[in-house]
Amino acid sequence: QIVRLQVSLLEERLAERDISLSMLDDAVDLVVRSACDSAYGARPLRRYLEKNLVTALSRGLLDGTLPNHSQVLISVNGDGTSIAFRAAKKPGAEPATAGDVVPVVDMDAEEMSDE
């Protein structure tokens, strides 16, 4: 529940650009497995999301691969260690700059923790 709450707070930050976020259950599970530490409460989860989700989405906004009026699906790749982002323009929205479906980023959670 904390992960979904944090994602909804991030979605509020993206509202002025009309960008919505959806996170699949497998992605929530990966975040919890990767960042959960009962001794520190929700802080590690917030840090993990900031480092992995916010950074990747910010890069997409800056380089143009995440256009305004998008729906972003946050999921996990087949190996279970990678978070994948997929953005598609919302129905009825102005055309996305890079086509109807644009990959935002495909990253490995372990690689991100090494940076």
C-alpha positions, -999 to +999 in steps of 0.1 A: +000+000+000+029+024+008+044+018-027+011+026-044+006+057-022+041+070-032+033+063-069+000+082-066+020+112-050+043+111-080+014+110-103+001+142-086+034+158-095+029+148-131-007+160-133+000+193-149+016+174-178-015+151-180+007+120-173-009+091-154+009+062-139-002+026-134+019+001-115+014-036-119+014-059-089+047-076-099+064-042-100+051-034-065+064-067-053+099-060-069+100-026-051+091-041-018+116-069-022+144-045-032+138-018-007+118-031+022+135-027+056+112-030+086+138-012+108+136+020+088+099+020+079+089+036+045+121+057+041+139+030+020+109+026-002+107+063-008+144+065-016+142+035-040+112+050-058+129+084-060+161+069-074+145+044-098+111+057-108+115+095-105+149+096-121+138+075-151+106+095-156+125+127-153+150+116-179+121+107-202+106+142-198+139+159-205+149+138-235+113+139-250+106+101-248+079+108-223+055+133-239+027+151-221-007+134-222+007+100-216-002+069-197+028+051-182+027+015-173+052+004-147+059-034-148+087-059-145+107-077-172+107-115-175+137-121-153+120-104-124+148-080-116+141-052-140+116-025-138+102-016-172+083+016-182+061+019-212+043+051-222+014+055-246-005+086-255-039+089-239-069+084-262-080+117-277-048+134-266-026+154-290-001+131-308+029+119-289+061+133-304+078+099-308+047+078-320+018+062-303+038+039-280+072+050-269+095+030-246+106+054-218+132+033-202+140-003-195+163-006-165+176-033-142+170-025-105+204-039-096+223-017-121+205+014-108+216+006-072+252+005-084+252+041-097 
